[in-house]
Amino acid sequence: LTCILPLSLSHSIILFNALFMESKELTYSREIAKHLATILLAMPQDRLTEGNIYNLHPQVLSLVKRLILECGESLTIVSTLRTFKEQERLYAQGRTATGAIITNARAGESYHCYGLALDFRFTDDPNAPYWRWKKVGELWESYGGIWGGRFDGLNDLGHLEWHLDFSWEDLKSHFI
């Protein structure tokens, strides 16, 4: 089994411990840990692709399916769960590596690293007009999610997040 998450033995132990903590405050972190462990250990290798919606946390997956049904648009999901290594590679782009800057989040700072974010495009028009992106983003916000079209600085129209009442700092502290 090839590991898609760059977990060291100590990170694996922290992840394992998060699964079995008794604290009620950590209910969501246990759910996220269980989800990541499922992806890591049980997902067939041919389904461990970055754009696979089944790599999303089950609560996010349910909302994405609802979004696809309700938005009236044909969407292609292009990115879901990312490894820390992949996130760091994307962060380097436009800084220490060639290409344009496409993220301000380092490894562990992106909700993608926990199966709580996705990037999409319109199947029929990757360069769709703003109003189409806004329609999808506002529908996502109506569910309680965060739309990247409202980010300060780097406006990310095709990015959707679900925080589960956690900041990325909270998540990173539980899993790193």
C-alpha positions, 0 to 999 in steps of 0.5 A: 500500500502506497501512502498518499499522506506524507506521514512519519511514524510519529505523525501516524501515532498522533493520527491513531491517538486522535481516533481514540481520544475521549474528549468531547471537544475533539469529536470533529478531529476524531471524525477527520482522523477517521476519514484520513485513516480510511483514505490512507488504509482502505481506499484502493490505489486507483481511487487515490487521485487528487480530484476524486470526490470520495477523498473528501470528508463524508460531510463535505461529500454529501454537501458537494453532491447536493451542490451539484444537484442544486446549482444547475451547472455541470462541474468538474472536480479537479482537486480534493485531498492533497498530500502535504508534499503536494500542497508545499509544491503548489505553494512553491510555485511562483516563489521558488519554482516556475509558474504563477502563484496559485495558493497562499497556503503551505502544507497543513494550512490548506483545508485540502490537506484534511479532505475539507476543500475542493477545487472545481471548474465548469465542464463546458467552460473553464473560463466561465464568466464571474456570475457563474462562479458566484452562483455556485459560491453563494450556494455553497455559502448558503450551506455554511461553507466558505467560498474562495471567491471571497478570499482577500488577496488571492481570489480563488473562484473555483475553491470551496471549503468546509471548516467543521468549526476548525481553523487550519491552525487547529487542524494542523495542531491535531495532526502534525 
